[in-house]
Amino acid sequence: MIRRILVGAVPFAVAGLLVLAMAAIASGVTTTETDGNDTRGTLDIRRVTYRWVKGAAPAWEVRTFHTWAQRGMWDRGYFFVEFDTRGDERADFYALLFSDGRRMRGELFRTGALRDARVRPVSVRRPDRSSVQVRVPWSWMRFGPSRTLIRWWVTTSFTNATCQHACADHAPNVDAIEDWLPGESPTPSPSPSPTATVTATPT
């Protein structure tokens, strides 16, 4: 009798888990991409973390294997967080992070056929000596019709005596990372309607 009652309750439990999962997706997303120690130069990417919390601009944090200072990045080190907003596998926008010799700064650009257009400055901070974080509001970019996903990837470039032709690193190394845009989420397959279980009590 207990087994029959539990079986009848399973569909209700599954439905409850789906509701909780959908609520979690709607309130925030965290995606982490790790990369190996595979590039010469200071800006060898160790990990990239994307975080979006409801009510805040999405943030991308790039962590490197080595520590570095703003002064050492001036005219040498650059971070690119690139976005495919139209689904054509090309960057339509990118955030360029760079040093002015005293602090890290950032600009959002829109790619163009002849030249890239500056959109506006973006917020940049350094959580510690081996990472940098940038926030780029979705409203600052244009998306293709019916787009529910954002594709993104990160590139770094560093030049010095060891990397005279610039040492570049990518995360991920192949293709791009896809994340749901706020308000979008996978639609779960409809579950069969739960069937009530009637248990007869012996007399």
Backbone as CSV, one residue per row, in Angstrom:
resi,resn,N_x,N_y,N_z,CA_x,CA_y,CA_z,C_x,C_y,C_z
1,MET,0.834,-1.198,0.000,0.000,0.000,0.000,0.871,1.251,0.000
2,ILE,1.974,1.243,0.835,2.856,2.400,0.901,3.487,2.658,-0.454
3,ARG,3.934,1.585,-1.140,4.575,1.748,-2.449,3.631,2.403,-3.427
4,ARG,2.321,1.978,-3.420,1.349,2.547,-4.357,1.121,4.035,-4.070
5,ILE,1.145,4.413,-2.821,0.965,5.829,-2.462,2.152,6.650,-2.949
6,LEU,3.389,6.110,-2.768,4.584,6.820,-3.207,4.618,6.974,-4.715
7,VAL,4.268,5.929,-5.446,4.234,5.995,-6.908,3.269,7.063,-7.364
8,GLY,2.130,7.157,-6.714,1.161,8.175,-7.085,1.660,9.576,-6.800
9,ALA,2.584,9.717,-5.829,3.086,11.040,-5.461,4.247,11.494,-6.318
10,VAL,4.908,10.575,-7.058,6.087,10.927,-7.851,5.825,12.045,-8.842
11,PRO,4.755,11.996,-9.657,4.536,13.092,-10.610,4.449,14.451,-9.945
12,PHE,3.831,14.513,-8.758,3.746,15.780,-8.045,5.131,16.266,-7.627
13,ALA,6.001,15.341,-7.192,7.361,15.710,-6.786,8.160,16.218,-7.978
14,VAL,8.036,15.539,-9.130,8.741,15.965,-10.336,8.290,17.353,-10.748
15,ALA,7.004,17.596,-10.714,6.481,18.915,-11.078,7.034,19.986,-10.151
16,GLY,7.129,19.663,-8.865,7.673,20.628,-7.912,9.128,20.942,-8.187
17,LEU,9.935,19.921,-8.538,11.339,20.141,-8.862,11.494,20.998,-10.105
18,LEU,10.641,20.791,-11.099,10.693,21.609,-12.311,10.401,23.066,-12.009
19,VAL,9.423,23.305,-11.150,9.092,24.683,-10.771,10.277,25.336,-10.083
20,LEU,10.937,24.614,-9.173,12.102,25.158,-8.475,13.238,25.431,-9.434
21,ALA,13.470,24.515,-10.397,14.546,24.696,-11.372,14.282,25.913,-12.245
22,MET,13.033,26.078,-12.695,12.688,27.217,-13.532,12.839,28.516,-12.748
23,ALA,12.481,28.498,-11.472,12.634,29.697,-10.650,14.098,30.062,-10.487
24,ALA,14.970,29.043,-10.336,16.406,29.303,-10.204,16.971,29.912,-11.471
25,ILE,16.562,29.402,-12.646,17.028,29.942,-13.908,16.570,31.375,-14.073
26,ALA,15.344,31.667,-13.647,14.796,33.008,-13.813,15.473,34.018,-12.906
27,SER,16.029,33.572,-11.762,16.600,34.508,-10.796,18.095,34.687,-10.942
28,GLY,18.789,33.775,-11.616,20.227,33.927,-11.767,20.875,32.774,-12.502
29,VAL,22.072,33.046,-13.060,22.811,32.042,-13.816,24.294,32.191,-13.486
30,THR,24.991,31.084,-13.336,26.450,31.090,-13.181,27.031,30.034,-14.110
31,THR,27.985,30.430,-14.944,28.658,29.513,-15.856,30.160,29.678,-15.686
32,THR,30.871,28.567,-15.565,32.326,28.604,-15.388,33.009,27.803,-16.483
33,GLU,34.023,28.385,-17.077,34.838,27.729,-18.096,36.291,27.744,-17.636
34,THR,36.898,26.554,-17.495,38.294,26.465,-17.092,39.172,26.250,-18.320
35,ASP,40.421,26.694,-18.218,41.353,26.569,-19.333,42.708,26.145,-18.783
36,GLY,43.443,25.368,-19.568,44.725,24.857,-19.112,45.843,25.883,-19.184
37,ASN,46.954,25.543,-18.531,48.153,26.381,-18.564,48.867,26.092,-19.883
38,ASP,48.375,26.733,-20.950,48.785,26.334,-22.291,49.298,27.474,-23.161
39,THR,49.534,28.649,-22.575,49.955,29.795,-23.369,51.106,30.520,-22.685
40,ARG,52.090,30.925,-23.466,53.169,31.747,-22.919,52.627,33.153,-22.644
41,GLY,53.253,33.825,-21.732,52.815,35.186,-21.440,52.050,35.270,-20.139
42,THR,51.882,36.480,-19.674,51.271,36.735,-18.362,49.773,36.458,-18.351
43,LEU,49.081,36.665,-19.463,47.615,36.577,-19.466,47.108,35.213,-19.953
44,ASP,47.735,34.158,-19.471,47.270,32.795,-19.740,46.014,32.564,-18.901
45,ILE,44.882,32.325,-19.540,43.599,32.214,-18.843,43.524,30.924,-18.031
46,ARG,43.122,31.070,-16.796,42.895,29.911,-15.924,41.409,29.573,-15.823
47,ARG,40.577,30.591,-15.674,39.139,30.365,-15.517,38.372,31.622,-15.896
48,VAL,37.212,31.416,-16.511,36.288,32.512,-16.806,34.952,32.171,-16.156
49,THR,34.391,33.120,-15.430,33.109,32.903,-14.757,32.122,33.973,-15.184
50,TYR,30.972,33.516,-15.653,29.879,34.430,-16.006,28.812,34.332,-14.931
51,ARG,28.377,35.496,-14.423,27.325,35.506,-13.400,26.277,36.551,-13.767
52,TRP,25.048,36.121,-13.689,23.937,37.067,-13.820,22.977,36.810,-12.678
53,VAL,22.653,37.879,-11.940,21.682,37.828,-10.851,20.576,38.812,-11.188
54,LYS,19.353,38.393,-10.978,18.210,39.241,-11.305,18.340,40.612,-10.653
55,GLY,18.186,41.644,-11.464,18.280,42.998,-10.963,19.647,43.633,-11.113
56,ALA,20.636,42.868,-11.612,21.993,43.395,-11.776,22.491,43.118,-13.194
57,ALA,23.456,43.910,-13.630,24.059,43.691,-14.950,24.911,42.425,-14.907
58,PRO,24.930,41.639,-15.964,25.748,40.421,-15.984,27.234,40.759,-15.882
59,ALA,27.994,39.854,-15.273,29.418,40.082,-15.055,30.233,38.906,-15.570
60,TRP,31.381,39.219,-16.149,32.344,38.209,-16.589,33.643,38.441,-15.839
61,GLU,34.145,37.408,-15.178,35.403,37.504,-14.438,36.433,36.593,-15.087
62,VAL,37.576,37.156,-15.455,38.652,36.408,-16.100,39.794,36.279,-15.105
63,ARG,40.189,35.041,-14.814,41.291,34.787,-13.884,42.449,34.157,-14.662
64,THR,43.655,34.642,-14.407,44.847,34.141,-15.093,45.702,33.299,-14.147
65,PHE,46.641,32.541,-14.729,47.540,31.736,-13.910,48.561,32.614,-13.180
66,HIS,48.876,33.777,-13.737,49.894,34.645,-13.163,49.256,35.905,-12.580
67,THR,49.934,36.497,-11.618,49.515,37.795,-11.109,50.058,38.883,-12.029
68,TRP,49.415,40.026,-12.013,49.861,41.135,-12.867,49.377,42.455,-12.271
69,ALA,50.049,43.528,-12.656,49.731,44.863,-12.151,49.252,45.739,-13.301
70,GLN,48.431,46.740,-12.978,47.908,47.640,-14.009,49.032,48.313,-14.796
71,ARG,50.090,48.736,-14.100,51.200,49.417,-14.770,51.842,48.509,-15.820
72,GLY,51.992,47.230,-15.494,52.614,46.298,-16.425,51.746,45.962,-17.629
73,MET,50.444,46.243,-17.543,49.532,45.958,-18.649,49.435,47.112,-19.645
74,TRP,49.900,48.289,-19.260,49.751,49.462,-20.121,50.425,49.245,-21.472
75,ASP,49.635,49.313,-22.521,50.096,49.156,-23.898,50.672,47.771,-24.177
76,ARG,50.378,46.814,-23.290,50.891,45.454,-23.474,49.814,44.379,-23.373
77,GLY,48.927,44.524,-22.369,47.949,43.470,-22.115,46.523,43.916,-22.355
78,TYR,45.745,43.036,-22.993,44.359,43.357,-23.324,43.482,42.127,-23.102
79,PHE,42.247,42.393,-22.646,41.224,41.355,-22.491,40.068,41.695,-23.430
80,PHE,39.554,40.686,-24.120,38.395,40.860,-24.991,37.311,39.873,-24.560
81,VAL,36.143,40.379,-24.177,34.980,39.530,-23.926,34.053,39.757,-25.114
82,GLU,33.893,38.734,-25.952,33.215,38.891,-27.231,31.837,38.242,-27.210
83,PHE,30.881,38.866,-27.905,29.483,38.434,-27.858,28.923,38.234,-29.263
84,ASP,28.343,37.073,-29.478,27.577,36.808,-30.702,26.108,36.976,-30.336
85,THR,25.510,38.093,-30.747,24.129,38.393,-30.374,23.126,38.054,-31.474
86,ARG,23.614,37.638,-32.648,22.723,37.346,-33.776,22.713,35.874,-34.171
87,GLY,23.574,35.089,-33.561,23.600,33.664,-33.860,24.300,33.321,-35.150
88,ASP,25.191,34.199,-35.620,25.904,33.930,-36.866,27.342,33.481,-36.628
89,GLU,27.674,33.136,-35.375,28.975,32.618,-34.976,30.100,33.639,-35.140
90,ARG,29.754,34.910,-35.225,30.750,35.980,-35.272,30.483,36.954,-34.135
91,ALA,31.519,37.664,-33.714,31.343,38.647,-32.650,30.623,39.870,-33.203
92,ASP,29.510,40.220,-32.588,28.762,41.421,-32.960,29.107,42.589,-32.039
93,PHE,29.492,42.264,-30.796,29.939,43.248,-29.818,31.112,42.650,-29.057
94,TYR,31.926,43.519,-28.478,32.977,43.032,-27.595,33.340,44.117,-26.583
95,ALA,33.684,43.663,-25.378,34.177,44.553,-24.339,35.693,44.453,-24.337
96,LEU,36.358,45.584,-24.535,37.816,45.644,-24.523,38.260,46.192,-23.171
97,LEU,39.076,45.417,-22.446,39.590,45.824,-21.146,41.080,46.108,-21.281
98,PHE,41.517,47.242,-20.759,42.905,47.663,-20.944,43.334,48.531,-19.766
99,SER,44.624,48.776,-19.657,45.169,49.598,-18.580,45.581,50.967,-19.107
100,ASP,45.321,51.997,-18.308,45.807,53.333,-18.658,47.097,53.659,-17.890
101,GLY,47.680,52.621,-17.290,48.899,52.790,-16.510,48.652,52.895,-15.024
102,ARG,47.426,53.271,-14.651,47.073,53.408,-13.236,45.951,52.473,-12.822
103,ARG,45.013,52.237,-13.732,43.881,51.362,-13.416,43.363,50.719,-14.690
104,MET,42.547,49.672,-14.510,41.946,48.985,-15.650,40.680,49.720,-16.077
105,ARG,40.515,49.859,-17.359,39.341,50.506,-17.932,38.714,49.583,-18.966
106,GLY,37.517,49.930,-19.417,36.837,49.095,-20.404,35.929,49.896,-21.315
107,GLU,35.804,49.427,-22.556,34.915,50.044,-23.540,34.163,48.945,-24.278
108,LEU,32.877,49.180,-24.537,32.078,48.264,-25.336,32.083,48.762,-26.781
109,PHE,32.361,47.844,-27.713,32.398,48.177,-29.134,31.391,47.323,-29.902
110,ARG,30.862,47.880,-30.986,30.044,47.133,-31.941,30.887,46.913,-33.190
111,THR,30.979,45.667,-33.641,31.805,45.371,-34.805,31.143,45.902,-36.069
112,GLY,31.966,46.294,-37.033,31.458,46.817,-38.293,32.263,46.302,-39.462
113,ALA,31.735,46.459,-40.672,32.413,45.966,-41.866,33.724,46.708,-42.104
114,LEU,33.732,48.026,-41.879,34.916,48.837,-42.131,35.664,49.186,-40.845
115,ARG,34.928,49.526,-39.824,35.552,49.846,-38.545,34.571,49.567,-37.424
116,ASP,35.126,49.312,-36.234,34.281,49.046,-35.070,33.865,50.375,-34.434
117,ALA,32.644,50.394,-33.913,32.104,51.617,-33.327,32.073,51.508,-31.807
118,ARG,32.577,52.527,-31.128,32.539,52.560,-29.676,31.106,52.809,-29.227
119,VAL,30.622,52.000,-28.291,29.256,52.150,-27.776,29.272,52.994,-26.508
120,ARG,30.004,52.559,-25.489,30.103,53.314,-24.247,31.068,52.615,-23.300
121,PRO,31.541,53.313,-22.259,32.428,52.674,-21.273,31.674,51.611,-20.474
122,VAL,32.404,50.614,-19.995,31.823,49.563,-19.161,32.537,49.550,-17.811
123,SER,31.854,49.014,-16.809,32.379,48.971,-15.448,33.398,47.842,-15.301
124,VAL,34.596,48.188,-14.818,35.683,47.213,-14.650,36.208,47.294,-13.220
125,ARG,36.492,46.147,-12.629,37.107,46.094,-11.298,38.059,44.904,-11.237
126,ARG,38.949,44.934,-10.245,39.901,43.850,-10.045,39.635,43.185,-8.698
127,PRO,39.060,41.983,-8.696,38.829,41.277,-7.427,40.127,40.956,-6.695
128,ASP,41.206,40.662,-7.452,42.515,40.398,-6.851,43.583,40.582,-7.928
129,ARG,44.823,40.210,-7.611,45.947,40.500,-8.502,46.046,39.578,-9.713
130,SER,45.184,38.583,-9.808,45.232,37.688,-10.977,43.905,37.647,-11.731
131,SER,43.034,38.623,-11.492,41.738,38.589,-12.168,41.227,39.990,-12.456
132,VAL,40.272,40.044,-13.381,39.596,41.288,-13.729,38.145,40.952,-14.020
133,GLN,37.246,41.867,-13.706,35.816,41.633,-13.903,35.201,42.801,-14.657
134,VAL,34.300,42.482,-15.574,33.602,43.521,-16.332,32.105,43.237,-16.298
135,ARG,31.314,44.315,-16.252,29.857,44.210,-16.318,29.363,44.889,-17.589
136,VAL,28.527,44.173,-18.334,27.980,44.704,-19.588,26.472,44.479,-19.591
137,PRO,25.665,45.502,-19.400,24.200,45.326,-19.426,23.726,44.827,-20.785
138,TRP,22.763,43.927,-20.771,22.219,43.397,-22.033,21.606,44.504,-22.876
139,SER,21.041,45.517,-22.229,20.349,46.577,-22.966,21.295,47.413,-23.817
140,TRP,22.604,47.285,-23.615,23.566,48.045,-24.407,23.912,47.353,-25.719
141,MET,23.376,46.138,-25.911,23.668,45.388,-27.139,22.378,45.103,-27.896
142,ARG,22.500,44.904,-29.200,21.358,44.570,-30.036,21.365,43.085,-30.326
143,PHE,20.179,42.488,-30.207,20.045,41.057,-30.418,19.191,40.778,-31.650
144,GLY,19.488,39.659,-32.301,18.700,39.259,-33.450,17.287,38.896,-33.040
145,PRO,16.353,38.901,-33.996,14.963,38.585,-33.669,14.815,37.171,-33.106
146,SER,14.017,37.067,-32.088,13.706,35.774,-31.453,14.915,35.113,-30.816
147,ARG,15.967,35.872,-30.512,17.126,35.284,-29.857,16.798,34.983,-28.396
148,THR,17.095,33.770,-27.965,16.901,33.375,-26.582,18.234,33.064,-25.895
149,LEU,19.305,32.990,-26.703,20.618,32.638,-26.179,21.636,33.728,-26.482
150,ILE,22.673,33.798,-25.667,23.836,34.638,-25.931,25.040,33.710,-26.059
151,ARG,25.841,33.908,-27.101,27.086,33.153,-27.271,28.238,34.096,-26.932
152,TRP,29.192,33.633,-26.138,30.303,34.491,-25.735,31.583,33.688,-25.583
153,TRP,32.705,34.397,-25.661,34.018,33.801,-25.459,34.989,34.906,-25.053
154,VAL,36.159,34.510,-24.546,37.146,35.465,-24.042,38.479,35.246,-24.736
155,THR,39.145,36.344,-25.069,40.483,36.305,-25.660,41.379,37.275,-24.897
156,THR,42.627,36.865,-24.632,43.600,37.767,-24.045,44.789,37.909,-24.989
157,SER,45.468,39.040,-24.883,46.655,39.295,-25.708,47.685,40.020,-24.850
158,PHE,48.933,39.524,-24.900,49.995,40.132,-24.100,51.280,40.173,-24.911
159,THR,51.970,41.324,-24.849,53.202,41.517,-25.604,54.319,41.974,-24.673
160,ASN,55.474,41.308,-24.766,56.685,41.746,-24.065,57.881,41.122,-24.783
161,ALA,59.036,41.099,-24.134,60.228,40.563,-24.786,60.079,39.084,-25.125
162,THR,59.344,38.357,-24.286,59.116,36.929,-24.547,58.051,36.723,-25.610
163,CYS,57.051,37.585,-25.621,55.942,37.486,-26.584,55.976,38.693,-27.526
164,GLN,56.992,38.745,-28.367,57.164,39.905,-29.230,56.052,40.044,-30.262
165,HIS,55.445,38.939,-30.643,54.354,38.974,-31.617,53.005,38.756,-30.940
166,ALA,52.961,38.990,-29.647,51.749,38.869,-28.832,51.391,37.406,-28.571
167,CYS,51.292,37.073,-27.310,50.826,35.752,-26.884,49.328,35.859,-26.620
168,ALA,48.554,35.057,-27.323,47.094,35.109,-27.194,46.578,33.826,-26.566
169,ASP,45.507,33.950,-25.810,44.846,32.787,-25.234,43.346,32.940,-25.422
170,HIS,42.635,31.801,-25.468,41.197,31.805,-25.723,40.488,30.891,-24.724
171,ALA,39.299,31.277,-24.337,38.448,30.429,-23.491,37.000,30.620,-23.931
172,PRO,36.371,29.554,-24.409,36.961,28.231,-24.620,37.899,28.225,-25.825
173,ASN,38.686,27.153,-25.959,39.639,27.071,-27.061,38.952,26.850,-28.396
174,VAL,37.774,26.255,-28.359,37.018,25.972,-29.580,35.579,26.438,-29.383
175,ASP,35.024,27.060,-30.412,33.626,27.488,-30.422,33.369,28.548,-29.347
176,ALA,32.186,28.524,-28.731,31.795,29.558,-27.778,30.920,28.936,-26.700
177,ILE,30.632,29.728,-25.666,29.758,29.288,-24.583,28.380,29.888,-24.805
178,GLU,27.341,29.101,-24.589,25.970,29.573,-24.762,25.278,29.662,-23.406
179,ASP,24.585,30.776,-23.195,23.801,30.961,-21.972,22.446,31.543,-22.337
180,TRP,21.439,31.204,-21.526,20.103,31.754,-21.742,20.080,33.230,-21.387
181,LEU,19.400,34.004,-22.172,19.192,35.404,-21.843,18.179,35.506,-20.709
182,PRO,18.240,36.573,-19.895,17.266,36.729,-18.808,15.840,36.662,-19.329
183,GLY,15.020,35.905,-18.620,13.635,35.743,-19.036,13.415,34.577,-19.971
184,GLU,14.525,33.994,-20.452,14.429,32.832,-21.329,14.936,31.614,-20.575
185,SER,14.393,30.456,-20.909,14.828,29.228,-20.261,14.318,28.058,-21.072
186,PRO,14.944,26.884,-20.895,14.452,25.713,-21.616,13.044,25.367,-21.179
187,THR,12.233,24.963,-22.130,10.853,24.583,-21.827,10.807,23.101,-21.522
188,PRO,10.456,22.727,-20.309,10.427,21.298,-19.970,9.342,20.576,-20.737
189,SER,9.614,19.303,-21.062,8.608,18.494,-21.740,7.434,18.306,-20.805
190,PRO,6.231,18.406,-21.352,5.066,18.255,-20.479,5.004,16.870,-19.869
191,SER,4.778,16.817,-18.587,4.670,15.540,-17.896,3.226,15.069,-17.941
192,PRO,3.042,13.760,-17.964,1.665,13.267,-17.958,0.953,13.687,-16.685
193,SER,-0.319,13.936,-16.805,-1.081,14.336,-15.643,-1.021,13.267,-14.570
194,PRO,-0.780,13.698,-13.317,-0.686,12.698,-12.237,-2.020,11.973,-12.073
195,THR,-1.902,10.698,-11.843,-3.079,9.865,-11.666,-3.276,9.567,-10.184
196,ALA,-4.434,9.846,-9.691,-4.715,9.591,-8.282,-4.703,8.107,-8.005
197,THR,-4.117,7.716,-6.902,-4.048,6.313,-6.520,-5.057,6.048,-5.424
198,VAL,-5.924,5.095,-5.685,-6.941,4.728,-4.707,-6.498,3.452,-4.018
199,THR,-6.383,3.506,-2.729,-5.943,2.360,-1.960,-7.112,1.801,-1.164
200,ALA,-7.379,0.519,-1.400,-8.498,-0.107,-0.682,-8.015,-0.564,0.696
201,THR,-8.825,-0.295,1.672,-8.500,-0.718,3.047,-9.224,-2.022,3.338
202,PRO,-8.434,-3.053,3.720,-9.099,-4.334,3.989,-10.117,-4.211,5.115
203,THR,-11.185,-4.930,4.972,-12.219,-4.912,6.018,-12.136,-6.188,6.825
